């Protein structure tokens, strides 16, 4: 730590934190503090944090929350900082509470298909650990190589396989958290259960999942697991003349009752961006590609793959086929994973995360094109299409202020278009800072009043990640 | 309606209700009122309701809640009254709000695998309606022929197929409710979404599911559906020398990563009770029977059934086999469904609903036997064994007060035994009145404080089903 002058007002905070926490956990260096004061939502506002804390234990979190409550200091919790909505962005004068070093696997219970972990463990590391026991943790956000389970819980992260296997909330049986309010700020408690079923009391666990650190600090998570998949997945690829045709193919797959384990859409801009960067040999000349994965074993899986090919053809695919080459199939999903970094190379990106009913995907994709033209912005669209979850990526040339303004207008128009179709402004990234306006336009105002009442009841001082979500 | 004298204090309630609700919806006849003042939890306390209302619309519910809030009258909502924990039992002076006539299917959206229904629709009727569209609503509590979706939502009902397909909460995307508190008593609002994914705001939907009418009155539910199953299920049956052997078989199935669509346990008492009543030709001479159903299609399903037979044999089954006769298989599941009424014929029944980790099933089953001996009561056990969810049914001879006291002691001992094994006091029946003590022993006291704060924030007058859950 560089011994830079500490901003006024933080001495007391440091002094009190130091009474229960070793000094080497504290961050006061402005550069380091800046680096942990935001997530990857490039365009969201970032405040000036007072102090950072790299907590190592629930006891340290508990002490910190108690101190912050005494001083009225906001607590902004973060994991790896890979969020895309600004949910982990610092507010002025806050404590940045980094729990990424609390990354232990506490228990893997292979007999009961569950595990208990600290929030800082990275998604893919957890996957690897449980795989050693023949188990599988399905939720697979694109950030899985970097994002933490705590962050995944905070945003109720999704990913590619949610269509068949659900989202983070579906896997959280229980958790421990340091809370405030009626239990007293700094109190560590347990919500939920360790059994496969249970209805004792209100579902506080689901309430915490997706609450972005606004109701307390998660310090431990009990996760449901599945048996590892056996057999090799089958990949079906389809190429389409237009985004709308691809959207129709997804609607047809859904209506046919087919549930592939992934059904991803990439438009031409995405394919080009990946191909220019990685030279994977993708055919980037179609308007859109659909990638489906089938993990059903045996002849039923073959039937499913064939049925998906037929759906793609019914929607007018230029071509559609089951990939017979495992390496090729893997390259296609690798391309999918590379879209976001590939597009980011081209300039600042504003990432959408809208969801519509799957039958409305063609309409929403048409809206995306209309909005891009209206604001003269380039929008590259990837989508967890099988869930109706689109990520239009709005691209801007670096340093172009007009383009930035246009992008922001397009961003809000996309939210409104999703709302107009009965959809939602965020499927898996969370509200954070970027979607607060959109969320207010989406939700029943009375529902917002009730949510605000829950927040006020559980955090009457309003110190847990203030200004986020609500 | 018989024109009996109306108890004092209810005139004003009737007068105000009548201003917004046709008189033919109101129930004042004491006998009729009594008949809708309790659920099927035979031993739970029942208060004396002031008035009943058979609501026909959200507007009527809204008017009633507003009136009750003005007068401080408790609102006890009910569907079919098939609950087993006393959650729908009247409190003194309450309005019994029967929503079973609000039973419309508002929308079946086959393209998007979802539907919108009123709370009064019966589970099996909903199943039949969506089946006409090639769709399936999986949650299948044993009460499915009678219980309503609203009641299923209130208790987060489970059933036989939850092991593979989840519980009610997993299917509720959103709902409408008449609430109180910050939104104003009588306000109808929407929680949740109509899309497959969504993280805009707190998960108020999951909070409402399982809250037993203590946070408002559900007036509409948006449910996720699945494509109808194709192919015929396979049934595997195993007969065991002891309950503990059967429990071991379940643990072995779980550990092997097998996920049958049902894995049910019936002990000798259950088999005898059904056989004596219905003469289905069951072999009631083994200590326990396990019934597994496999709905995976094709060769993978055959492999799964064979693997389950092998697990049963590994646990020392007297015999285990895949049923080759569809009629026989159906009779076995019919027997499972008949257990509760068959046992009820023998006298008053106190129904447990405990859950333990699946690896602890043998221990919990051994505990059940110890507790039965200790209190000299007869306990017939059925279990959704694949979920670790046991329903020990404590039998008493009618009119035997000593036996009744012994049964109640055994009931509490069973709860404590489940808690001691890290389990929960209720898996799918709800807390209601019967499990409140057990729940307080199970949950972290600080979690209870936070739950109480949520209740107080959302129902500051405390009129929604007071005394239930918390």
Interface residues (C-beta under 8 A of the other chain):
Chain A: X109 X110 X111 X112 X113 X134 X155 X156 X158 X162 X163 X166 X167 X169 X170 X179 X181 X182 X183 X187 X189 X190 X191 X193 X194 X195 X196 X197 X198 X199 X200 X201 X202 X203 X204 X206 X207 X209 X210 X211 X215 X226 X227 X228 X251 X254 X255 X257 X258 X259 X296 X297 X298 X299 X300 X301 X303 X355 X356 X357 X358 X359 X384 X387 X388 X389 X422 X423 X424 X425 X426 X427 X428 X429 X430 X431 X435 X438 X439 X442 X443 X444 X446 X447 X448 X449 X450 X451 X452 X453 X454 X455 X456 X457 X458 X469 X470
Chain B: X109 X110 X111 X112 X113 X134 X155 X156 X158 X162 X163 X166 X167 X169 X170 X179 X181 X182 X183 X187 X189 X190 X191 X193 X194 X195 X196 X197 X198 X199 X200 X201 X202 X203 X204 X206 X207 X209 X210 X211 X215 X226 X227 X228 X251 X254 X255 X257 X258 X259 X296 X297 X298 X299 X300 X301 X303 X355 X356 X357 X358 X359 X384 X387 X388 X389 X422 X423 X424 X425 X426 X427 X428 X429 X430 X431 X435 X438 X439 X442 X443 X444 X446 X447 X448 X449 X450 X451 X452 X453 X454 X455 X456 X457 X458 X469 X470
